[in-house]
Amino acid sequence: MNLNKIFSDKDDLSHIILFIGLLIFIIVVSLIYKNRNKRLEENFGYTIGVTQEIKRPYNSNDYILYEIKVNEKSYSGSLLDMINVLVPKGKYIVKYDFSNPNNNKMLKEYKVKDTVFEIPNSGWTQLPMEIIDK
């Protein structure tokens, strides 16, 4: 089999290599994302996130930047779904990975009462329904 006949042009080969590289990248990213979500479901706690601002990148979707504090250290997160979210200073429950608080997810359906100011250092192990603004 003559490879020159199959890949008659160097551009054909470079396109195939680029496609395979992109495919591998997509698979790796999806596996990382799946593992991250799995850890968030197995080893999690709850804390309060406070919305900071809306970011408007030039070539991307707008998103909300929020901050959480776990064991007196600050972590940030972002939320793409901005419908019915108060920005800035909106308080919402955030689910986070105990071993890696950078792995977190704001639960915008659980808005926190404005009267809540104290949060346990490491958050809660169960959803604190008593602080939810209904």
Backbone as CSV, one residue per row, in Angstrom:
resi,resn,N_x,N_y,N_z,CA_x,CA_y,CA_z,C_x,C_y,C_z
1,MET,0.853,-1.172,0.000,0.000,0.000,0.000,0.903,1.241,0.000
2,ASN,0.646,2.124,-0.924,1.455,3.325,-1.063,0.753,4.480,-0.347
3,LEU,1.392,4.978,0.711,0.797,6.067,1.480,0.715,7.353,0.671
4,ASN,1.596,7.504,-0.282,1.536,8.709,-1.110,0.246,8.783,-1.904
5,LYS,-0.283,7.629,-2.294,-1.550,7.621,-3.023,-2.718,7.932,-2.095
6,ILE,-2.650,7.407,-0.855,-3.723,7.657,0.108,-3.709,9.123,0.530
7,PHE,-2.527,9.607,0.861,-2.371,10.999,1.275,-1.638,11.733,0.160
8,SER,-2.360,12.049,-0.875,-1.746,12.647,-2.042,-1.226,14.048,-1.765
9,ASP,-1.689,14.612,-0.716,-1.285,15.969,-0.384,-0.939,16.017,1.099
10,LYS,0.077,16.762,1.467,0.453,16.885,2.885,-0.672,17.509,3.693
11,ASP,-1.499,18.318,3.049,-2.628,18.936,3.745,-3.622,17.891,4.223
12,ASP,-3.836,16.840,3.427,-4.749,15.769,3.832,-4.272,15.121,5.121
13,LEU,-2.981,14.821,5.187,-2.402,14.194,6.375,-2.490,15.129,7.579
14,SER,-2.204,16.401,7.386,-2.265,17.344,8.508,-3.701,17.516,9.006
15,HIS,-4.671,17.470,8.091,-6.076,17.563,8.509,-6.490,16.339,9.322
16,ILE,-6.034,15.188,8.921,-6.358,13.960,9.656,-5.709,13.980,11.031
17,ILE,-4.447,14.401,11.111,-3.749,14.488,12.405,-4.445,15.502,13.299
18,LEU,-4.830,16.644,12.735,-5.544,17.661,13.506,-6.875,17.123,14.022
19,PHE,-7.613,16.406,13.187,-8.894,15.829,13.582,-8.708,14.809,14.710
20,ILE,-7.729,13.935,14.589,-7.472,12.926,15.629,-7.060,13.602,16.931
21,GLY,-6.223,14.631,16.842,-5.814,15.371,18.041,-6.996,16.032,18.716
22,LEU,-7.872,16.631,17.937,-9.066,17.269,18.484,-9.990,16.246,19.137
23,LEU,-10.137,15.101,18.501,-10.958,14.032,19.054,-10.403,13.551,20.400
24,ILE,-9.103,13.362,20.480,-8.467,12.947,21.740,-8.674,14.008,22.808
25,PHE,-8.521,15.276,22.447,-8.721,16.375,23.395,-10.146,16.365,23.947
26,ILE,-11.125,16.195,23.074,-12.534,16.174,23.503,-12.788,15.006,24.452
27,ILE,-12.233,13.856,24.159,-12.418,12.684,25.023,-11.795,12.923,26.396
28,VAL,-10.590,13.474,26.436,-9.906,13.729,27.709,-10.686,14.752,28.538
29,VAL,-11.127,15.837,27.915,-11.887,16.860,28.638,-13.191,16.283,29.182
30,SER,-13.882,15.469,28.402,-15.147,14.894,28.878,-14.914,13.932,30.041
31,LEU,-13.818,13.184,30.016,-13.500,12.288,31.135,-13.169,13.078,32.396
32,ILE,-12.426,14.160,32.257,-12.105,15.008,33.411,-13.380,15.602,33.990
33,TYR,-14.255,16.106,33.128,-15.503,16.712,33.580,-16.386,15.680,34.272
34,LYS,-16.453,14.481,33.715,-17.264,13.414,34.311,-16.715,13.039,35.687
35,ASN,-15.397,12.936,35.822,-14.771,12.613,37.094,-15.015,13.718,38.118
36,ARG,-14.949,14.952,37.674,-15.181,16.089,38.562,-16.611,16.057,39.101
37,ASN,-17.583,15.810,38.223,-18.977,15.732,38.658,-19.205,14.548,39.595
38,LYS,-18.535,13.427,39.322,-18.670,12.248,40.178,-18.157,12.547,41.586
39,ARG,-17.000,13.205,41.678,-16.449,13.560,42.994,-17.372,14.523,43.731
40,LEU,-17.995,15.432,42.984,-18.905,16.393,43.602,-20.154,15.700,44.150
41,GLU,-20.534,14.580,43.591,-21.700,13.838,44.072,-21.363,12.883,45.216
42,GLU,-20.105,12.509,45.361,-19.725,11.514,46.368,-19.153,12.123,47.647
43,ASN,-18.538,13.288,47.555,-17.766,13.848,48.670,-18.055,15.340,48.755
44,PHE,-19.248,15.693,49.215,-19.649,17.088,49.104,-20.150,17.679,50.409
45,GLY,-20.171,18.987,50.413,-20.759,19.764,51.484,-21.470,20.948,50.858
46,TYR,-22.120,21.739,51.694,-22.832,22.915,51.223,-22.299,24.141,51.945
47,THR,-22.239,25.232,51.237,-21.882,26.505,51.831,-22.678,27.591,51.116
48,ILE,-22.374,28.836,51.423,-23.066,29.952,50.782,-22.118,30.625,49.807
49,GLY,-22.631,30.856,48.616,-21.888,31.613,47.613,-22.495,32.990,47.472
50,VAL,-21.643,33.982,47.278,-22.104,35.354,47.104,-21.719,35.810,45.698
51,THR,-22.716,36.239,44.926,-22.432,36.683,43.558,-21.608,37.965,43.593
52,GLN,-20.648,38.046,42.675,-19.746,39.193,42.630,-20.069,40.130,41.465
53,GLU,-20.105,39.548,40.252,-20.314,40.384,39.072,-20.664,39.515,37.871
54,ILE,-21.144,40.180,36.836,-21.385,39.510,35.567,-20.181,39.776,34.681
55,LYS,-19.593,38.717,34.163,-18.457,38.828,33.246,-19.000,38.734,31.823
56,ARG,-18.498,39.567,30.971,-18.934,39.598,29.577,-17.718,39.463,28.650
57,PRO,-17.225,38.220,28.488,-16.066,38.024,27.611,-16.412,38.381,26.159
58,TYR,-15.412,38.812,25.438,-15.621,39.254,24.057,-16.143,38.138,23.155
59,ASN,-15.536,36.960,23.223,-15.906,35.870,22.305,-16.550,34.693,23.016
60,SER,-17.311,34.941,24.074,-17.892,33.842,24.822,-19.206,34.277,25.452
61,ASN,-19.869,33.340,26.111,-21.118,33.640,26.801,-20.863,34.420,28.078
62,ASP,-21.820,35.258,28.443,-21.756,35.945,29.723,-21.909,34.929,30.844
63,TYR,-21.324,35.237,31.996,-21.474,34.363,33.150,-21.374,35.176,34.431
64,ILE,-21.883,34.584,35.505,-21.818,35.220,36.821,-20.638,34.643,37.578
65,LEU,-19.861,35.511,38.176,-18.747,35.110,39.025,-19.235,35.159,40.477
66,TYR,-18.998,34.082,41.231,-19.380,34.076,42.645,-18.213,33.586,43.489
67,GLU,-18.323,33.818,44.788,-17.252,33.445,45.713,-17.824,32.648,46.877
68,ILE,-17.064,31.637,47.311,-17.412,30.891,48.522,-16.210,30.932,49.454
69,LYS,-16.472,30.675,50.725,-15.393,30.542,51.707,-15.546,29.202,52.401
70,VAL,-14.457,28.446,52.395,-14.417,27.148,53.060,-13.149,27.114,53.893
71,ASN,-13.299,26.848,55.188,-12.166,26.822,56.110,-11.320,28.091,55.990
72,GLU,-12.027,29.217,55.943,-11.426,30.556,55.918,-10.606,30.851,54.666
73,LYS,-10.801,30.085,53.618,-10.121,30.339,52.353,-11.178,30.594,51.281
74,SER,-10.917,31.568,50.405,-11.874,31.929,49.352,-11.639,31.124,48.080
75,TYR,-12.739,30.761,47.447,-12.723,30.060,46.167,-13.743,30.738,45.266
76,SER,-13.524,30.671,43.978,-14.483,31.281,43.070,-15.167,30.208,42.233
77,GLY,-16.265,30.591,41.662,-17.016,29.719,40.769,-17.729,30.574,39.752
78,SER,-18.302,29.926,38.762,-19.029,30.679,37.748,-20.324,29.965,37.408
79,LEU,-21.281,30.734,36.964,-22.610,30.234,36.638,-23.030,30.820,35.301
80,LEU,-23.345,29.953,34.345,-23.775,30.421,33.024,-25.245,30.805,32.981
81,ASP,-26.076,30.078,33.712,-27.522,30.326,33.709,-27.826,31.490,34.645
82,MET,-28.026,32.673,34.081,-28.156,33.885,34.897,-29.595,34.289,35.169
83,ILE,-30.558,33.514,34.708,-31.961,33.879,34.876,-32.334,33.829,36.358
84,ASN,-32.953,34.899,36.842,-33.421,35.022,38.228,-32.306,34.911,39.269
85,VAL,-31.131,35.431,38.963,-30.025,35.445,39.917,-29.676,36.901,40.210
86,LEU,-29.640,37.235,41.496,-29.317,38.587,41.922,-27.804,38.802,41.867
87,VAL,-27.385,39.866,41.185,-25.965,40.208,41.078,-25.835,41.704,41.292
88,PRO,-24.949,42.201,42.083,-24.036,41.491,42.985,-24.687,41.225,44.330
89,LYS,-23.974,40.546,45.163,-24.320,40.269,46.568,-25.534,39.374,46.756
90,GLY,-25.887,38.610,45.735,-26.929,37.608,45.909,-26.330,36.410,46.631
91,LYS,-27.060,35.828,47.567,-26.557,34.680,48.335,-27.317,33.421,47.925
92,TYR,-26.551,32.379,47.578,-27.138,31.122,47.131,-26.353,29.952,47.720
93,ILE,-27.034,28.825,47.847,-26.355,27.609,48.304,-25.413,27.126,47.201
94,VAL,-24.223,26.714,47.613,-23.240,26.154,46.691,-22.834,24.781,47.206
95,LYS,-22.863,23.803,46.334,-22.405,22.452,46.647,-20.923,22.394,46.260
96,TYR,-20.083,21.885,47.161,-18.659,21.843,46.855,-18.040,20.519,47.270
97,ASP,-16.948,20.188,46.643,-16.187,18.967,46.905,-15.318,19.220,48.140
98,PHE,-15.508,18.418,49.210,-14.721,18.593,50.439,-13.215,18.585,50.179
99,SER,-12.754,17.699,49.300,-11.320,17.581,49.065,-10.781,18.630,48.093
100,ASN,-11.667,19.284,47.352,-11.244,20.308,46.395,-12.363,21.335,46.224
101,PRO,-12.421,22.339,47.108,-13.510,23.322,47.031,-13.559,24.116,45.725
102,ASN,-12.487,24.081,44.932,-12.557,24.708,43.605,-13.573,23.996,42.723
103,ASN,-13.866,22.750,43.052,-14.895,21.980,42.354,-16.216,22.274,43.071
104,ASN,-16.961,23.230,42.544,-18.203,23.638,43.202,-19.258,23.994,42.169
105,LYS,-20.494,24.047,42.651,-21.614,24.341,41.757,-22.670,25.131,42.527
106,MET,-23.009,26.307,42.011,-24.052,27.100,42.646,-25.415,26.486,42.337
107,LEU,-26.236,26.351,43.389,-27.600,25.847,43.247,-28.533,27.054,43.313
108,LYS,-28.731,27.699,42.174,-29.444,28.984,42.146,-30.898,28.879,42.597
109,GLU,-31.425,27.670,42.623,-32.806,27.507,43.089,-32.919,27.625,44.612
110,TYR,-31.772,27.679,45.297,-31.756,27.811,46.755,-31.149,29.151,47.151
111,LYS,-31.964,30.198,47.057,-31.531,31.533,47.479,-31.541,31.570,49.007
112,VAL,-30.512,32.178,49.561,-30.351,32.235,51.021,-30.980,33.528,51.547
113,LYS,-31.610,33.425,52.721,-32.213,34.599,53.357,-31.149,35.682,53.574
114,ASP,-31.572,36.940,53.434,-30.654,38.068,53.625,-30.171,38.186,55.065
115,THR,-30.878,37.571,55.993,-30.526,37.677,57.417,-29.452,36.681,57.847
116,VAL,-28.995,35.825,56.938,-27.964,34.826,57.274,-26.592,35.440,57.044
117,PHE,-25.790,35.488,58.122,-24.456,36.061,58.022,-23.373,35.089,58.463
118,GLU,-23.731,34.133,59.302,-22.734,33.190,59.809,-22.836,31.863,59.076
119,ILE,-21.678,31.396,58.672,-21.582,30.125,57.957,-20.560,29.265,58.692
120,PRO,-20.882,28.006,58.967,-19.853,27.142,59.566,-18.609,27.096,58.675
121,ASN,-17.430,27.044,59.288,-16.161,27.073,58.542,-16.123,26.094,57.379
122,SER,-16.569,24.877,57.617,-16.529,23.882,56.544,-17.919,23.638,55.948
123,GLY,-18.835,24.555,56.174,-20.171,24.450,55.601,-21.040,23.439,56.312
124,TRP,-21.973,22.863,55.575,-22.919,21.894,56.104,-22.787,20.577,55.342
125,THR,-23.092,19.482,56.009,-23.071,18.186,55.329,-24.429,17.867,54.700
126,GLN,-25.466,18.559,55.166,-26.805,18.409,54.586,-27.301,19.785,54.160
127,LEU,-28.165,19.796,53.187,-28.720,21.049,52.686,-29.429,21.779,53.826
128,PRO,-28.987,22.988,54.180,-29.572,23.724,55.314,-30.869,24.441,54.920
129,MET,-31.964,23.716,54.883,-33.234,24.254,54.417,-33.735,25.430,55.267
130,GLU,-33.309,25.513,56.523,-33.781,26.584,57.395,-33.274,27.963,56.989
131,ILE,-32.256,28.037,56.132,-31.733,29.334,55.712,-32.187,29.717,54.295
132,ILE,-32.992,28.850,53.679,-33.439,29.088,52.305,-34.587,30.098,52.301
133,ASP,-34.495,31.090,51.409,-35.535,32.090,51.241,-36.577,31.536,50.284
134,LYS,-37.757,31.225,50.824,-38.804,30.580,50.005,-39.701,31.561,49.333
